[in-house]
Amino acid sequence: MDRLKGKVALITGGARGQGAAESKLFASEGARVVVADVLDEQARALAAEINKGAGSPVALAMHLDVTRAADWRAAVIECERTFGGLDILVNNAGILNFKGIEETGEEEWDAIVAVNQKGVWLGMKAAIPAMRKRGGGAIVNISSIYGIIGSSGAAAYHGTKGAVRILSKVAAVQYAPDHIRVNSVHPGVIKTPMVDAIAPDDLEAIAMMAPMKRAGTAEEVAWVVLFLSTNEASFVTGAEFVVDGGYTAV
């Protein structure tokens, strides 16, 4: 129950899906959590739910558009003002469309790059000085199996998730002297609102391609993110953790 006792975590896209699962799990393990999202009402509702369960104000909802440096600065300042600092950043926010290279418009491409790739960079840029004040920290960047392998569509999504994978390694090397660990997590087919646009039969067919013959849950991803955020992973940095039921092992 105390794997993150005394730690402060900022989780983007924290209002639903994997971010919500991570927010709940982190709070249950003793962290104080900033639930950051553009979905303000959902973020406030989740923070209220977490606080009710904890019996104390351990969660705070924060509006954060990850494409805006000013929003990031405000979020980190709020972490320090409300909870005393920042120890953990989970760059979970992301968007997706399924268009291929020729079908993707320039504005569509730029929008996905802004959230999935630029947002991760801005988040690390804002969080690292605060972590340095604390003597170190942990950053977990959520990529995808499609940052490792390809498929026939979702070109912008694939490109950004591959960038997150390598950017995480760059940051891991650069900030190891500051005792800041940076790792990436690569979910496969996970039952979250992000995949709602996929027809249920199609989603089931994709999930069945994995050796475990099912889709994963947001909670199963959250447990891996939790491990990477704890001192149990003290010698783990620059690594990539696949959570895909064996999909990429075939």
SEPA-907869 format. One record per atom (N, C-alpha, C): x, y, z. Coordinates in steps of 0.001 Angstrom, whole numbers, padded with zeros to 6 digits, always signed. Layout:
<panus>
XYZ ...
</panus>
This chain:
<panus>
+000814-001219+000000 +000000+000000+000000 +000847+001268+000000 +002152+001176+000221 +002985+002368+000373 +004165+002389-000592 +003999+001816-001760 +005124+001765-002698 +005513+003151-003210 +004590+004110-003139 +004876+005478-003583 +004675+006487-002458 +004792+006025-001227 +004587+006909-000078 +005547+008090-000142 +004987+009296+000017 +005797+010501+000005 +006098+011050-001371 +005643+010385-002426 +005917+010810-003799 +004754+011641-004352 +005086+012526-005260 +004095+013342-005959 +004167+012998-007438 +003013+012660-008029 +002963+012226-009425 +002043+013122-010238 +002483+013451-011434 +001677+014184-012409 +001383+013231-013560 +000108+012995-013821 -000307+012039-014839 -001147+012761-015881 -000677+012795-017118 -001432+013456-018177 -002428+012482-018799 -003486+013048-019369 -004570+012190-019850 -005120+011369-018710 -005088+011964-017520 -005382+011227-016292 -006846+011021-015990 -007728+011602-016795 -009154+011585-016456 -009864+010302-016835 -009307+009544-017789 -009994+008327-018222 -008988+007324-018767 -009457+006126-019042 -008612+005106-019646 -007414+004741-018798 -006274+004588-019453 -005059+004200-018746 -004653+005245-017721 -004833+006512-018043 -004472+007565-017104 -005273+007510-015819 -006563+007210-015941 -007404+007100-014750 -006990+005898-013912 -006688+004785-014574 -006245+003595-013839 -004946+003876-013101 -004032+004591-013744 -002763+004943-013104 -002988+005893-011936 -003861+006871-012122 -004138+007834-011042 -004670+007129-009806 -005625+006230-009994 -006202+005490-008863 -005160+004599-008203 -004399+003882-008998 -003409+002959-008445 -002318+003707-007693 -001841+004784-008260 -000778+005557-007609 -001256+006089-006264 -002477+006615-006224 -003009+007128-004964 -003154+006016-003933 -003566+004839-004395 -003720+003704-003472 -002390+003242-002913 -001306+003581-003611 +000032+003203-003161 +000752+004341-002449 -000002+005356-002043 +000558+006390-001181 +000980+007680-001847 +000856+007771-003170 +001266+008996-003862 +000193+010069-003750 +000628+011290-003849 -000279+012398-004094 -000257+012637-005603 -001433+012749-006191 -001568+012666-007640 -002233+013913-008212 -001620+014467-009246 -002248+015529-010023 -002820+014880-011284 -004141+014884-011375 -004856+014314-012520 -004963+015411-013564 -004124+015361-014580 -004033+016439-015555 -004693+016020-016867 -005566+016883-017394 -006289+016526-018612 -006962+017775-019167 -007400+017706-020425 -008257+018752-020981 -009723+018463-020708 -010004+017249-020237 -011376+016859-019875 -011612+017258-018419 -011922+018530-018219 -011932+019100-016875 -012939+018440-015944 -014159+018252-016407 -015188+017672-015543 -014830+016244-015143 -014362+015465-016088 -013982+014084-015774 -012796+014046-014818 -011852+014957-015009 -010688+015005-014116 -011112+015362-012691 -012010+016347-012561 -012480+016733-011228 -013256+015600-010571 -014070+014908-011358 -014850+013791-010803 -013934+012681-010316 -012892+012377-011093 -011968+011321-010688 -011195+011720-009440 -010725+012968-009383 -009995+013424-008199 -010886+013365-006960 -012149+013734-007119 -013088+013672-005994 -013292+012224-005550 -013400+011321-006499 -013558+009892-006179 -012353+009365-005418 -011151+009730-005899 -009921+009282-005236 -009843+009841-003822 -010150+011117-003664 -010076+011756-002347 -011097+011172-001377 -012272+010851-001875 -013298+010239-001020 -012827+008886-000524 -012236+008105-001434 -011741+006788-001037 -010585+006859-000069 -009732+007877-000238 -008562+008022+000633 -008904+008681+001963 -010010+009413+001971 -010380+010123+003195 -009558+011367+003442 -008846+011820+002421 -008037+013029+002527 -007725+013534+001116 -007325+014796+000989 -007078+015372-000335 -005726+014954-000928 -005682+013768-001501 -004441+013250-002080 -004399+013428-003589 -005515+013858-004196 -005575+014033-005644 -006085+015424-005977 -005553+015977-007047 -005926+017307-007505 -006138+017271-009009 -007263+017786-009486 -007507+017894-010924 -006876+019172-011450 -006264+019071-012626 -005574+020218-013217 -005829+020244-014713 -006245+021391-015241 -006382+021514-016696 -004990+021565-017311 -004756+020693-018284 -003450+020666-018943 -003612+020250-020394 -003344+021184-021284 -003208+020898-022705 -001727+020638-022943 -001379+019398-023242 +000038+019020-023297 +000791+019685-024435 +000081+020322-025365 +000754+020997-026474 +001168+022420-026108 +000815+022868-024902 +001071+024251-024490 +002094+024303-023358 +003226+024931-023630 +004276+025046-022618 +003787+025777-021375 +002931+026781-021566 +002420+027542-020414 +001585+026658-019496 +000804+025751-020069 +000023+024820-019254 +000944+023901-018463 +002010+023470-019079 +002959+022604-018375 +003611+023338-017205 +004026+024562-017441 +004644+025332-016361 +003672+025504-015201 +002425+025796-015527 +001416+025980-014478 +001181+024691-013706 +001174+023563-014397 +000939+022276-013738 +002066+021932-012773 +003301+022163-013190 +004440+021861-012310 +004443+022798-011111 +004150+024056-011335 +004055+025016-010222 +002992+024566-009228 +001863+024075-009737 +000777+023621-008858 +001194+022389-008065 +001942+021482-008693 +002472+020321-007959 +003317+020779-006779 +004163+021757-007019 +005054+022242-005964 +004279+023016-004906 +003320+023825-005334 +002552+024646-004397 +001643+023797-003506 +000965+022837-004106 -000029+022052-003370 +000589+020885-002623 +001528+020206-003265 +002056+018961-002690 +003542+019022-002337 +004207+020130-002645 +005589+020299-002198 +006656+019929-003185 +006296+019411-004355 +007317+019050-005334 +006754+018133-006396 +007654+017542-007160 +007269+016598-008207 +008327+015509-008304 +007893+014258-008202 +008804+013115-008256 +008581+012221-009469 +007352+012182-009973 +006992+011235-011027 +006179+011956-012096 +006534+011729-013343 +005741+012210-014468 +005352+011018-015334 +004072+010882-015593 +003598+009873-016542 +003004+010627-017732 +003707+010568-018852 +003232+011190-020085 +002308+010203-020791 +001045+010257-020398 +000065+009280-020866 -000851+009829-021967 -001020+011140-022039 -001965+011732-022991 -001582+011376-024423 -002584+011037-025220 -002324+010722-026621 -003594+010715-027430 -003454+010920-028752 -004590+010850-029661 -004221+009963-030842 -005253+009543-031578 -005062+008525-032618 -006035+008753-033762 -005565+008573-034987 -006472+008279-036086 -005859+007136-036893 -006644+006556-037769 -006224+005324-038428 -005814+005525-039878 -005587+006768-040282 -005291+007059-041677 -003843+006722-042039 -003659+006285-043280 -002332+005986-043783 -001591+007239-044217 -000442+007045-044829 +000420+008167-045186 -000255+009106-046178 -000797+008582-047252 -001394+009439-048268 -002724+010037-047825 -003426+009346-046956 -004755+009794-046534 -004707+010853-045442 -003590+010974-044757 -003485+011906-043634 -003252+013322-044124 -004078+014251-043675 -003897+015657-044017 -002822+016302-043152 -002303+017419-043622 -001222+018085-042889 -001671+018523-041501 -002864+019063-041393 -003362+019490-040083 -003557+018298-039155 -004038+017176-039706 -004208+015956-038901 -002854+015466-038404 -001877+015467-039282 -000524+015048-038903 +000013+015927-037781 -000099+017247-037970 +000443+018180-036984 -000247+018038-035630 -001555+017766-035639 -002292+017631-034376 -001798+016429-033581 -001567+015302-034256 -001107+014100-033562 +000324+014272-033079 +001164+014877-033901 +002546+015139-033479 +002565+016072-032269 +001700+017069-032275 +001683+018044-031180 +001356+017393-029844 +000384+016495-029831 -000015+015848-028577 +000958+014729-028215 +001168+013810-029127 +001877+012562-028803 +003388+012725-028689 +003948+013629-029453 +005404+013775-029479 +005861+015063-028801 +005367+016188-029287 +005739+017469-028665 +005312+017506-027206 +004130+016951-026901 +003643+016958-025528 +004563+016236-024566 +005143+015133-025023 +006085+014377-024184 +007353+015196-023942 +007842+015814-024995 +009038+016657-024853 +008782+017827-023910 +007666+018530-024113 +007345+019662-023239 +007187+019218-021793 +006582+018048-021588 +006392+017540-020237 +007709+017277-019533 +008615+016616-020209 +009923+016350-019607 +010674+017647-019359 +010619+018552-020318 +011302+019846-020183 +010819+020614-018960 +009517+020541-018688 +008951+021258-017544 +009199+020539-016222 +009160+019203-016252 +009216+018422-015014 +010632+018228-014489 +011605+018134-015367 +012959+017770-014938 +013559+018767-013952 +013432+020076-014139 +013979+020992-013121 +013360+020775-011743 +012057+020484-011701 +011403+020234-010417 +011916+018938-009796 +012137+017918-010611 +012676+016651-010101 +014101+016820-009602 +014862+017641-010293 +016244+017881-009880 +016281+018479-008475 +015314+019341-008157 +015232+019919-006813 +015008+018845-005760 +014324+017760-006141 +014000+016676-005201 +015116+015634-005125 +016158+015825-005915 +017264+014879-005907 +017090+013724-006863 +016071+013794-007739 +015844+012735-008721 +014370+012539-008972 +014070+011560-009819 +012676+011285-010128 +012546+010185-011155 +011313+009950-011561 +011023+008914-012552 +010045+009454-013581 +010365+009232-014841 +009481+009616-015942 +009108+008354-016703 +007812+008179-016930 +007324+007050-017725 +006558+007632-018906 +007057+007375-020100 +006425+007861-021322 +005652+006721-021970 +004360+006937-022192 +003527+005891-022776 +003640+005947-024299 +004244+004932-024851 +004356+004788-026300 +003292+003790-026750 +003661+002798-027505 +002730+001808-028036 +003546+000693-028673 +002932-000462-028853 +003618-001483-029656 +003872-000950-031058 +003068+000036-031482 +003255+000614-032804 +004317+001709-032811 +005078+001808-031730 +006337+002531-031725 +007490+001572-031931 +007172+000273-032048 +008180-000772-032239 +007973-001511-033562 +006705-001785-033880 +006373-002485-035116 +005462-001605-035965 +005265-001998-037214 +004407-001237-038102 +003094-001948-038375 +002186-001234-039023 +000959-001829-039526 +000559-001040-040770 -000599-001313-041311 -000962-000739-042606 -001625+000629-042519 -001779+001185-041341 -002428+002491-041205 -001889+003253-040027 -002637+004290-039605 -002283+005103-038439 -000847+005626-038525 -000521+006196-039685 +000863+006591-039947 +001385+007620-038949 +000589+008655-038665 +001052+009693-037744 +001221+009135-036338 +000297+008294-035929 +000367+007681-034602 +001640+006840-034480 +001894+005981-035477 +003100+005155-035467 +004355+006029-035359 +004390+007073-036189 +005573+007927-036193 +005829+008583-034854 +004771+009073-034220 +004948+009741-032931 +005333+008755-031832 +004750+007574-031863 +005062+006603-030810 +006474+006058-030954 +006966+005945-032177 +008371+005595-032365 +009279+006688-031840 +008884+007937-032053 +009669+009060-031547 +009720+009059-030028 +008595+008742-029388 +008560+008682-027927 +009530+007626-027406 +009580+006503-028081 +010497+005430-027678 +011950+005911-027657 +012387+006562-028727 +013779+007001-028811 +014036+008223-027944 +013083+009138-027881 +013242+010316-027028 +013420+009911-025569 +012732+008845-025167 +012870+008350-023793 +014294+007878-023526 +014893+007228-024510 +016271+006760-024342 +017252+007924-024280 +017018+008933-025117 +017869+010129-025082 +017813+010783-023704 +016597+010949-023184 +016436+011572-021872 +017060+010728-020772 +016933+009399-020897 +017516+008507-019890 +019024+008694-019798 +019670+008809-020938 +021125+008995-020958 +021493+010375-020429 +020762+011388-020875 +021107+012755-020494 +020926+013018-019003 +019874+012421-018405 +019530+012788-017027 +019868+011732-015986 +020557+010684-016380 +021019+009711-015389 +021897+010363-014314 +022774+011299-014666 +023569+011950-013605 +022731+012720-012595 +021517+013091-012975 +020612+013798-012062 +019706+012838-011289 +019957+011533-011446 +019158+010505-010775 +017698+010542-011223 +017495+010897-012473 +016161+010880-013079 +016113+009736-014078 +015239+008791-013823 +015099+007624-014693 +013976+007867-015699 +014201+007434-016935 +013202+007632-017992 +013024+006316-018753 +011797+005846-018789 +011483+004594-019485 +010215+004769-020314 +010030+003878-021272 +008806+003907-022080 +008029+002612-021899 +006712+002735-021965 +005803+001585-021879 +005041+001498-023195 +004907+000266-023690 +004357+000031-025027 +003155-000903-024951 +001962-000336-024702 +000760-001179-024645 +000383-001721-026022 -000240-002890-026002 -000836-003448-027204 -002297-003058-027274 -003163-004015-027593 -004597-003746-027661 -005141-003704-026240 -005548-002525-025826 -006034-002304-024461 -007449-001741-024538 -008326-002242-023720 -009716-001782-023711 -009813-000432-023008 -009763+000623-023798 -009904+001988-023295 -010735+002785-024300 -011166+004003-023928 -011934+004821-024868 -011215+005110-026181 -009872+005032-026192 -009127+005320-027421 -009495+004368-028560 -009872+003128-028223 -010165+002151-029271 -011664+002028-029539 -012454+002947-028979 -013900+002888-029188 -014289+003023-030648 -013415+003676-031444 -013729+003878-032861 -013600+002588-033673 -012982+001572-033096 -012820+000293-033789 -014058-000561-033534 -014611-001119-034583 -015771-002006-034432 -015417-003154-033501 -016323-003531-032594 -016014-004587-031617 -015483-005869-032239 -016057-006302-033350 -015588-007531-033995 -014160-007372-034521 -013865-006191-035061 -012512-005937-035567 -011511-005890-034421 -011912-005255-033323 -011025-005174-032160 -010744-006572-031612 -011779-007393-031549 -011613-008760-031067 -010678-009544-031966 -010790-009342-033277 -009926-010054-034221 -008466-009657-034037 -008234-008370-033809 -006855-007912-033581 -006323-008487-032274 -007149-008430-031223 -006723-008945-029915 -006396-010429-029982 -007142-011174-030774 -006942-012622-030873 -005639-012982-031579 -004987-012011-032197 -003699-012267-032843 -002578-012427-031819 -002812-011965-030597 -001822-012121-029535 -001887-013535-028960 -000766-014086-028525 -000779-015436-027942 -001737-015584-026769 -001978-014528-026007 -002891-014622-024868 -004352-014534-025279 -004618-014254-026561 -005962-014318-027145 -006976-013404-026465 -006549-012202-026097 -007475-011236-025521 -006859-009855-025539 -007711-008862-025345 -007223-007501-025127 -006810-007336-023673 -005959-006358-023424 -005554-006061-022060 -006459-005034-021422 -006238-004779-020154 -006996-003766-019423 -006083-002604-019044 -006696-001467-018782 -005933-000304-018355 -005176-000584-017063 -005773-001384-016201 -005128-001716-014920 -003857-002531-015141 -003859-003399-016141 -002663-004205-016407 -001503-003345-016890 -001802-002294-017615 -000760-001338-017999 -000310-000536-016779 -001267-000132-015957 -000958+000703-014794 +000021+000035-013835 -000093-001282-013671 +000824-001980-012770 +002270-001881-013255 +002480-001914-014562 +003840-001778-015105 +004337-000353-014909 +003473+000624-015157 +003836+002024-014951 +004170+002267-013485 +003403+001656-012598 +003683+001779-011165 +005077+001263-010832 +005397+000069-011286 +006719-000500-011007 +007831+000452-011433 +007731+000998-012642 +008775+001880-013160 +008873+003184-012377 +007829+003518-011643 +007791+004762-010869 +008301+004584-009447 +008494+003353-009021 +008916+003067-007652 +010424+002892-007551 +010908+002867-006322 +012330+002604-006090 +012710+001165-006410 +011700+000306-006615 +011984-001073-007028 +012676-001108-008390 +012471-000070-009188 +013073+000014-010520 +014282+000952-010522 +014996+000997-009409 +016068+001976-009228 +017215+001835-010229 +017377+000649-010854 +018462+000445-011817 +017904+000262-013234 +016680+000752-013441 +016012+000607-014735 +015833+001982-015358 +016531+002227-016454 +016341+003468-017199 +016700+003238-018655 +016055+003993-019542 +016289+003839-020972 +015718+002562-021542 +014802+001930-020818 +014249+000645-021235 +012854+000809-021801 +012407-000213-022511 +011055-000219-023065 +010343-001469-022567 +009137-001277-022057 +008355-002366-021476 +007105-002588-022308 +007014-003757-022908 +005879-004098-023755 +004803-004779-022931 +003565-004293-023069 +002421-004858-022343 +001378-005211-023403 +001523-006393-024004 +000727-006675-025196 +000242-008112-025329 +000314-008882-024239 -000149-010266-024318 +000641-011127-025283 +001854-010681-025614 +002702-011443-026522 +002557-011070-027980 +001794-010021-028278 +001502-009643-029667 +002780-009467-030492 +003769-008751-029938 +004982-008471-030704 +005982-009618-030657 +005672-010670-029904 +006580-011820-029829 +006345-012825-030963 +005231-012688-031650 +004894-013650-032704 +005741-013427-033941 
</panus>
